């Protein structure tokens, strides 16, 4: 089955837009870490109260 050129272009555009929307928060997170110099994955102290022994 042959697909129309306009339909094919629309599908490709929608796929690329969806990938951008899904990847944007991750890219912004890494950009923020890069600009601020933070490295939270190297922090050994727990931040939540459930891990504190009573």
N, C-alpha and C positions, 0 to 999 in steps of 0.2 A: 504494500500500500504506500503510495507516494504522498508525502506531506506537503502542504502548501508552504511556500517560502515565508510568508508573513507569519504563519502559525509557528514555524520552526524558530524564527527570530524571537517571537514573543516568549516561547518556552525557554529559550536560552537566556533571554533577559531576565525572566522571572526566577530562574534557577540562580543566576549570578546575584541578583538582588537578595534572594533568600539567604545565600551563603554569607553575604556581607552583613545582613542583619543579625545572623547567628554568631558571626565571628567578631562583630564590633565590640561587645562588652569585654571579651577576652583581650582584644588588642588594646582597648583603652586601659584595662587593668595593668597590662605590661608597660604601657607608655607611662602611666602614673608611677609605677615602681621605678622605672628608669629615671624619670625626671626628679623624683623626690629622693632617690637613693635608698629607699626602703627595701629590705629583704625579709619579709615576714616568714618565709619558709626556713630561715636560719634561727629564728627566735625559739629558744627551748623552753620558755616559761609558758605555762598554760594560761589561757585567757578566760576560760569558763569556770564557774564555781562548782560544777559537778565533779571536777577532778581533784578538788581539795579534800584531803582525808580529815575526817572529824574524829 
